[in-house]
Amino acid sequence: MPEPKPRRWRGRLVALGIALAVLVPLGYLWATSLVPGSYNAAEMGYADYGGGSTDGHAHHHGAMSVKDLTGPTTGTPDVAVTLIARKQKFQLASGETVDGYTLNGTSPGPLIRARVGELVQVTLVNESVPDGATLHWHGIDVPNAEDGVAGVTQDAVPVGGKFVYRFKAEQAGTYWYHSHQVSSDEVKGGLFGAIVIAPSAPGEVVAAIHTYNGKRTINGRTGSGRVDLPAGTTARVRVINTDNAILRVGLLGTPYKVVAVDGRDVHGPSSVTAAYPLAAGARVDLEAVVPAGGMRLVAGAAATSLGIGPGDAPTGELPGETVDLLTYGTPAPLGFDPARADRNFEYRIGRRPGFLDGKPGLWWTINGHKFPDVPMFMVAEGDIVRMTISNTSGQAHPMHLHGHHAVVLSRNGVRATGSPWWIDTLEVGNKETYEIAFVADNPGLWMDHCHNLPHAAQGLMTHLMYEGITTPYRIGGDASNTPE
């Protein structure tokens, strides 16, 4: 016997109700996840004042554009470099062919060297990088307009265009430069190089570690390279991790000291033989006297290494122990009192399912919010800032703050007792919590993001924003700015 019509209609209405109960919330989540095709970075997310004033208090001097926060606009540069960016096939130093990006025909790009106090001028010319390019001076606390972040401090330089960066070399150390436009592709493909602020020394070795097409290299060379230095030379090995993940590095054949981290000297370093855990984007300077049998820098595994000194340097894997900067070295004054903080922020990294720009997936969150509805950490010039960074996302994140160096106060509630541990890039492991502090002494609109660059592209980025700062640039828009 046929089912009565009212019963059939009731069944259909129940099914429709269930479908609507599922689809309407999904549709809402999809629609609210859409990122505008063009937006101003200074207006994204929501303001977090960290318990401080909302009006800029005594340090506020009125609105100012990032465009006006430049380096010296006059004066003859002491260091003048032109870098020509290309998309092309090129050969690594060890002979393999890579289809990627170059600066002046090579990757890594040319080593830039300056002395403290010198005026640096770098002209970026984009010959053939189709998505545009910029240069970010990773770890150098340049004025905001020179920071090289597409859509935030400048427009991406289009094919046929150029941009001139000018800044004073204020702090000695090991740094690097890279594109901050479609970074997850352009940096991976080779658009980067090293910059050292220090006089050239006989025992200096610069070692930029990068992976091209699955092949790990040191200075663009796979396998084992070599640097000749006489036995007895005090060598300073400047190691730069340009990849997206942490890397254990160290010297075999002799004890060594960790003498600088992220461009800042370590106070009272002692000799170690353990490996050093180098975060993505971070740098470390290792110092050792070259022994008669030579020594070897190992980048993660013995297959990628650099022999330093005479003869055949020892080979093998790094020891299992690691240097812990929480206790390494001896205490020294910070120059400010973190206990008198004007702002106290939380930066909680998580992950949850949902939509981002209409795409379903597992997405990173900051304080429970998905990009671009994330906190903007608001400060005023002169503020002492404390920030607690915690990670429950299931993966580690190398967190990079532009324009500032912060000091690590504690890890997982354990106070730092060694040398002041100054960082611009900090590895925050899963289920780890760090407390850091810094002085807000460089006005601008500054990226604060994960330097595993695909993570940044997936929304793990926000900004440190000084009150009263504006930007005329837009993410997306006609310039197709994609800062990542």
C-alpha positions, -999 to 999 in steps of 0.1 A, spaced: 0 0 0 15 35 -9 28 56 20 3 84 29 13 117 14 15 136 48 39 110 61 61 113 30 61 150 33 70 149 70 100 126 61 111 150 34 108 180 57 128 162 84 155 154 59 155 189 46 157 203 81 187 180 89 204 191 56 198 228 64 211 223 100 243 210 86 247 232 54 237 266 69 264 266 96 289 253 70 279 280 46 282 306 73 317 293 83 327 293 46 315 328 40 331 343 71 364 326 63 368 345 30 398 369 30 392 401 10 411 404 -22 427 436 -9 430 449 26 451 471 48 474 452 73 469 480 99 432 473 99 431 435 100 421 414 131 414 431 164 435 453 186 451 437 217 465 463 240 481 439 264 466 456 294 482 489 285 468 523 274 446 525 243 456 561 234 494 558 231 499 575 265 529 598 269 548 583 240 522 590 213 532 617 188 504 616 163 498 595 131 527 585 109 530 564 78 554 535 75 564 552 43 580 580 63 600 556 86 630 554 63 667 550 67 690 579 59 677 595 26 709 615 20 746 607 21 769 586 0 766 549 9 796 531 23 783 499 9 764 500 -24 751 468 -40 727 461 -69 709 428 -68 692 415 -100 664 390 -92 656 364 -119 635 333 -123 658 309 -141 675 276 -141 709 277 -125 737 254 -113 745 248 -77 782 251 -67 782 213 -67 769 211 -103 732 201 -99 706 221 -119 678 239 -101 648 257 -116 642 285 -92 654 321 -85 687 338 -84 702 371 -73 730 382 -98 728 348 -113 735 328 -82 719 312 -52 726 320 -25 730 356 -37 761 376 -31 775 380 4 769 416 16 794 429 41 794 461 61 810 475 92 791 489 122 781 525 115 783 522 77 755 533 54 742 504 33 724 509 1 710 479 -18 691 483 -51 668 454 -60 660 451 -97 634 426 -107 643 413 -141 620 382 -143 604 371 -110 568 370 -122 551 374 -88 572 403 -78 599 404 -51 612 423 -21 642 421 2 637 416 39 668 420 62 662 391 85 674 399 120 686 435 112 664 459 131 661 484 102 637 513 101 602 501 91 601 514 56 633 494 48 619 461 61 609 447 27 575 432 35 551 433 5 518 450 12 530 462 47 561 483 42 562 485 4 547 471 -28 562 440 -43 587 451 -70 572 440 -103 591 427 -134 610 457 -148 608 476 -115 634 484 -88 635 495 -51 663 511 -31 669 501 5 690 523 27 699 517 64 727 522 89 745 490 100 740 495 137 746 461 152 775 436 144 764 401 136 753 374 112 721 380 92 705 371 60 682 387 34 653 371 15 622 379 -5 591 386 16 567 382 -13 553 347 -19 581 338 5 572 301 7 580 297 -30 606 324 -36 629 317 -6 626 279 -11 635 285 -48 667 304 -39 659 341 -36 681 348 -5 717 356 6 738 363 36 747 397 51 775 401 77 780 433 97 816 430 109 851 434 94 864 405 73 886 383 95 911 356 84 893 328 103 857 337 92 836 311 75 800 319 64 778 288 60 743 293 46 723 260 48 695 256 23 676 227 7 670 229 -31 646 203 -45 652 180 -15 690 184 -17 705 200 14 734 223 7 760 245 25 766 276 4 749 260 -25 770 228 -25 757 193 -17 778 167 0 811 178 17 829 210 10 861 224 23 876 256 36 914 258 40 925 275 73 959 270 90 960 250 122 959 273 152 936 299 135 907 310 157 878 304 133 843 320 136 818 299 117 787 319 109 758 294 104 725 305 88 695 282 86 675 294 56 652 263 55 618 258 71 626 234 100 650 233 129 685 218 122 711 204 145 745 218 137 779 217 153 817 211 149 834 178 150 871 174 158 874 200 186 853 217 213 838 250 203 820 280 218 786 294 209 797 331 207 766 347 191 730 339 185 708 358 161 734 385 158 738 391 195 769 381 215 767 354 242 781 365 275 806 341 291 804 312 266 820 279 275 834 251 254 810 224 243 809 193 220 771 190 219 751 199 188 733 233 186 696 233 177 693 260 150 658 272 143 645 280 108 656 315 100 680 317 130 718 321 130 745 310 153 783 318 154 805 290 165 841 297 175 870 272 178 908 270 173 914 249 142 932 217 153 961 201 134 937 175 119 911 201 110 874 202 121 841 198 103 808 217 104 779 192 101 745 204 89 720 180 104 737 148 92 772 138 81 761 137 45 761 175 44 793 190 59 821 215 56 857 206 64 876 235 79 914 235 83 942 213 70 940 177 61 909 155 62 887 167 90 870 141 112 837 127 98 807 113 116 774 122 131 768 149 157 764 138 194 729 134 208 733 161 234 723 197 225 733 231 238 706 246 260 707 284 259 685 286 289 715 278 311 745 284 287 769 312 294 768 337 324 743 364 333 747 400 323 725 432 325 696 434 301 694 472 300 658 472 310 635 456 337 610 431 323 592 432 357 581 468 348 563 458 316 538 482 302 522 455 280 516 418 287 506 397 257 497 361 251 505 345 217 487 311 219 493 289 188 467 263 182 451 244 153 415 235 145 394 224 115 374 248 95 377 271 64 404 296 55 396 318 25 369 293 16 392 262 17 385 234 42 413 221 63 432 221 96 443 257 101 466 274 126 451 297 152 464 326 173 445 330 206 418 308 192 413 329 160 420 320 124 437 345 100 429 373 93 408 377 125 438 375 147 451 398 174 472 429 165 496 434 194 494 472 201 523 490 217 536 526 220 572 537 216 592 532 248 570 504 262 585 475 279 567 444 265 564 409 279 549 382 257 541 346 266 542 323 235 526 289 240 521 261 214 495 233 215 492 230 177 509 196 174 539 210 155 569 231 163 570 267 150 601 290 146 585 324 156 601 355 140 594 391 152 605 417 127 623 449 138 632 439 173 653 415 194 637 399 225 653 382 254 640 348 267 629 350 303 617 314 308 608 281 291 579 260 305 581 280 337 618 275 342 637 308 345 667 315 322 699 316 342 726 317 316 737 345 293 709 368 282 694 348 254 686 374 227 666 362 197 647 374 167 637 338 157 626 314 185 618 277 181 586 270 201 581 232 202 547 216 206 535 218 243 562 244 250 557 279 265 582 307 264 582 340 280 601 368 263 605 405 267 617 435 247 616 473 245 594 488 218 620 511 204 615 508 166 582 524 155 563 507 127 540 479 116 560 447 121 553 411 110 553 385 138 550 351 122 561 315 119 593 312 98 583 278 86 571 298 56 543 274 44 528 278 79 529 316 75 511 312 41 485 291 60 477 319 84 502 317 112 511 354 111 501 386 127 516 420 135 532 441 162 517 475 156 527 509 172 498 531 180 494 560 155 511 541 126 494 538 93 504 522 60 494 532 24 501 497 11 476 469 7 479 432 8 466 418 -25 453 446 -47 469 458 -79 504 450 -67 493 414 -58 512 417 -25 515 384 -7 537 389 23 536 354 40 
